[in-house]
Amino acid sequence: MDYEEARSILDNAEYLPPAGRGDIAAAVERGYDVIGLVDGVFYQRAAVGPREILNALERGVKVVGGSSMGALRASELDTYGMEGVGKIYRWYKDGTINSDDEVALVFHPETRRALSEPLVNIRATLQNLHAKGMITAEEMDLVIRSAKKTPFQLRNHNRIVQGGLALGLEKKSAARLLRILEENRVDQKREDAREVLRKLKEILG
């Protein structure tokens, strides 16, 4: 989601780049009393630490998380007062997923454009296709297994479908699967980021 789309949902907010260690603490020191955590860095620098979120909550700051790092931290800290929203948060909470690798992706350092496909988006797309009867449970399982075996930096539809062939995916199914994955792509991270903004708008009134 770009800034223009974000502002169309919530215009009275300051939007900052993906958060890293110390950024939540810095926002608290600057006087913010409502913070939404969506994206965060994982490998470029140290990630947002649970302790700084707990410190913010202890100081009465409302912290809402979803979509990516926000979903991961909310699933860990909701019992302490952080509010989690969105499907990805619920997946972390119920144990459907348990690794930060699920939401990790590579993005362009200047434009922030995604250069790989996060596993949570692949899961959401496959679930949607299976619910519509467009793929079998076996095909869904093979693609997820292939995606999990592929380093997050290299994940894209073509690579994971090709990887599925080595796991038993039928060649005659590969081209069809690739086509419908691309034509029916679900951007779950984007959907959940919108939900974070709607929750913040509700809180801010």
N, C-alpha and C positions, 0 to 999 in steps of 0.2 A: 504494500500500500504506500502510495506517495503522500507527500505532505498536503497536497491539494485535496486529495480524497479524505485524509484524516481531518483536515480543518472543516470539511463539509459536514462531518459528524460532530466534532467538538472544536469550536474555533477559539475558545478562551483558554488555551493551554500553550505551554512552551514545549516544543518538540525537539528532542535531543537525539544524537546518534545512539547506536546500540550501547547499552550500559556495561561498564566493567567495574572492577573492584574499586570501591571508594566513591562511585558516582551517586549512589543513593545517600550516603552520608553527606556528600557535598550538597545535594539538593536540600536535605534537612537543614543543614547549616545556613543555607540561603533563605530559609523561612517557608519552604513549601510544606503545606499540611495535608495535601492529597497528591499521591504519586502513583502513576500507572507504569508498570514494568512489562514490556513486551519483548523486544529483542535484547540480547546481550551477547557479548563476545565470549568465546569459549577457548580459543587457541591463540588469538592474536596477543592477548594479555590476560591477567588473572580475572576470573569471572566474578560477578557480584556475589559477595559472601552472605550466607544466612545471618551472620552476626550483625552486619550493618542494617539489614532489614528489621531484625529483632530490636535493635536500638531505636530505629525509627518508630516502630510500633509502641515501644515503651514510652516514647515521648509524645504519644498521642497522634502520630501521623497515620492517616488512612493510606494503606498500600494495597493496590489491586494488581493482580498479575494474570496473564494468559498468553496464549499463542506460542511462545518459545521459552526463553529463559524465565519469563514471567510465570508460565504454566508450571515449569519445573520447581521453581522456588515456592510458588503458592501451594503446591501439593505437599511440600515439606513443612510449611509454616502456617497453614490455615488454622491449625489448632491454637496458634499463638495470636491470631487476629488478622493475618493477611487474608485477603479475599481472592479466591480463584474463580475464573469464569472460562467458559468455552469447552469444547470437546477435548482438546489436547490436555487441558488441566484434568478433566475427568478421566482420561486414559491413564495419566500418571497416577491419579488418586486410586483408581481401582486395580492397578497393576497390569493393565493391558500393555503398557510400555514402562520401561524403568531406566532408560539410558539417555544421557544428554545427546548422544549420537542421533537419536530419533528426530531432533529438531535442528541439528547442525546443518549448515550449508556454507558454501563459498559465495561471497558477494564482491562486486567491484568496489574497490576502496573509495572511489570518488562518486560514482553514481548510485552506489548501494544496490545495484541491480543484481538479482540472484543469478549465480552461474552454475548452480547445481540444484537438484530437487531434493528437499528434505523428506525423510522417510514417512513422517506423519502425513504429508500430502499424498504420498503414494498409497498409504493405508486407506486414507479417506476416499481416494479415487477408486480403489479396488472394492471397497465396501459398497460404494454407490453402484458400481457396475454389477456386482454380485446380487445386490438387492433387486436390480432391474432384470436379472436373468441373462445378462450379457456375457458373463464369464462363469466358469464353474468354481466350486470351492477348491478343487485341486489346482486350477490355474492361479487362483488368488494366492494360495499357499506357496506355490513355486516362485511367483514373482516377489513376494515378500521375503522369502528365503534368499533369493538372488540379491535383492536390494540390501539385506542385512550383511551379506558377504562382501558387498562393494563398499570401498572407503567412501565416506560421505562427500569428500571433495570431488569424486568422480561419478556420483549418482546422476543418471539421467534415464529417460525411458528406454532409449535404444540400448544402452549398456546393460540395464537390468534384464531386459527381455532376452538379449543375447546370452547373459549369464544363466537365464532360466533354461536354456537349451542343454547346458551341461548338467542340470539337475533333473532333467527328464521331460521338459516341456517339448511337446511335439512341434516339429518344424512347420507343419502346416498351420499351426496355431499362432506362431510367432508374429507373422506380418499382421494378422488380424488384431492380436493383442496390442501391438505397438500402435496401430492406427486408433483403436478405441481408447487407449490410455491418453493419447494426445488430444483426441477430439472431446473427451469427457473429463479433462483434468479438473480436480477439485483442489483449490488453494485453501486448505484448512487453516493454515497459519494466518492468512489474510482475513478469513471469516472470523477467527477468534480475536484477532487484533481489533476488528470492528466492535466485537462484543465488549472488549476492555474499554474502548472509547465510549460506548453507550452507557456502560456502568459508571464511568467517571462523570459523564454528563448528568446522570441521575443523582449522583452524590453531590455534585456542585450545584444542582438545581437550575 
